[in-house]
Amino acid sequence: MASPTWGRGRALSPTSVSDVETPEGPRPLRDVAAPHWLRQLARLRPAPADWRLAARAALAVATPIAVGLAFGRLDLGVQASLGALCATFMARSGPYRFRLRRIGFSAVAGAAGFLVGGLAASHGWIAAAVVVALAAISAVVSSIGANASAAGLMLLVFGVLGTGQAGVWHPVAATGWFVLGAAWTLFLAIAAWPVRATVPERAALAFVYSRLADLLAVVGTRESGFARQRLTAAMNDAHDALVTARSGLEGRDADYRRLFVLLSETTPVVEAAVALHNKRTPPPGALVYAVIAIGAAIQEDVPAPRLDLDDDSPLAVALRGVVRELGGAPPPPPADRTRPDRRERLAGYLDALRPGPATWRFAARLAFCVGLAEVASRQLQLDRSYWVTLTVALVLKPDFGSVFARAVQRAVGTVFGVVLGAAVLAVNPGGWALVALAALFAGLLPVGQARNYGLFSIFVTPLVIMQLDLGQAGSWSLVSARLVDTAAGCAIVLLFGYLLWPGSRTPRLGTEIAAVTRTLAGYAGRALGDDRGDWSAARRKTYRELSDLRVQAQRLISEPSRAGRHAAAWWPAIVGLDRITDAVTGVAVDRAHGSAPPGRAEVDRIVAALDEIAAAVSEERAPRDPPPPASPRLDAVSTNVLALYDALRGPNFSGRRR
């Protein structure tokens, strides 16, 4: 894809000739800024540590080892801890139904892969063919959704580990202990469900009000945009949690119904806050306090306290609706709620299993790289050669981030992790010291997973080495063996799965930007036009797609290829779409509270302009015929649309073709 005007010149280049050369001569190398992609690779995401999840991970992985040690069967304890590790990989905080599905699907897929790999382990090249087949199946399954993607990864990863256990464990017996360890982890994740059923969903909804308070506190400042993005993410998470929970209740549970109604009442509050953000108008302190108090009431499941909400601003009116709902009786169950039968649900699953061309291309790339890893490891006769294929499987997951970034982070993290794990085994800590170290590394997994994939690799590598290589305790040869295996796997991914694979480095954000722009055009037509319908649902869809687009762009920015440079070039366009969406939401909120609607002709011009931007991005040309300035009611929308027009009509973008 071509990139807009911002894609060239100093605006996107962290270093340029003028950055390095000065009238006094060249700057010292230490004063030259690092490339943007390199800083992205080393950046630790500012995610809060989930210590409850960390404690569950430590308890899940270390307990089987401790029980095995206590009964003199450390080998069985290690087998069970592998199943616990499989479930721990995909454990997340959140609603209990979500935990059950994510961990359950991943554990079943991991156990199936472990069994199939173990049964094929002693059959030479047949085992290699089985691993390649598992890679293809994993890629197709991953296209269904997030939980299926996690299950597909576990199918491949533990299928590879199963092929590496020839002659070590009996496949069927080992899989039984594997399932036991996974079941233990699942029990820890959902044990409190009977007494804390709605707590995670309630916390997700209360977190929306925490993000609301953060946004209202910084309206009009430079931090306001980031606060609005965090609010959108929290609202999406709460909506997903409650919709998922309600989908299996068939209208019977009053607590979930109340939470879902509260979420519906929260939508106007979010829209009013976004309108204030767009106008850069800070709200009164009393309203910020009211938002905090309502969030605390939702979290504690108590009626909202008496609040000063007497003004008629859109935010105060929306908050009064939430306060009324907090103090009222549970809503009655819907009379006509029906749930799809098994045949309809099965038809939906089968529809999701129909992969498109992109899925088949990814399956071919993954299977090809896994096949190369199997051939290379067998021909070179590497010690415990499954580590090469395991590295390829863990790195080549583009839905988890940039392939290039994961390969580099995996390589660097594994270097440190291998040295750490091999040093632990070389020292050969006995008994309960081994249990303590396993608990330590397992507890750090959620922390590393939230911050940086390289940090996650540092923690998971010594844990897996301790589980799989106990028989080589006291040997320093593990260090060189694991480093060679990891280097070989990362080299295969970088060379054949990234550098040489067709299209892997081709800029590919333009199509997504055009699709989001079309969604925004539909939202603008509904929110500003005469036939408004459920414009809040259209707003939620637009913000969700914008959020996904930002995540994809941030992943690509960490690549040094053209894809990374073009992602950086497109970033201001994504910001522009964000601003247009905020402006549309501001006008829609004003309309909902009695403001005069804009003229039909003006709305049509705005929608046509957004459609033209989408067409121009798709066809890689400059947009034509910008809309004239609008009336004061649509001034903010029109100004942001014109700004995006001007940027896309620059000399570095116009006339470009694929």
PyMOL commands that set and color helices and strands:
alter all, ss='L'
color gray80, all
select helices_A, chain A and resi 5-7+17-20+29-31+36-42+51-70+74-89+96-120+125-142+146-163+171-190+199-218+224-247+254-279+285-300+314-327+342-352+357-379+386-395+398-400+403-427+432-451+453-468+470-472+477-499+510-528+535-557+562-592+600-619+632-648
alter helices_A, ss='H'
color red, helices_A
select strands_A, chain A and resi 21-22+25-26
alter strands_A, ss='S'
color yellow, strands_A
deselect
rebuild
show_as cartoon
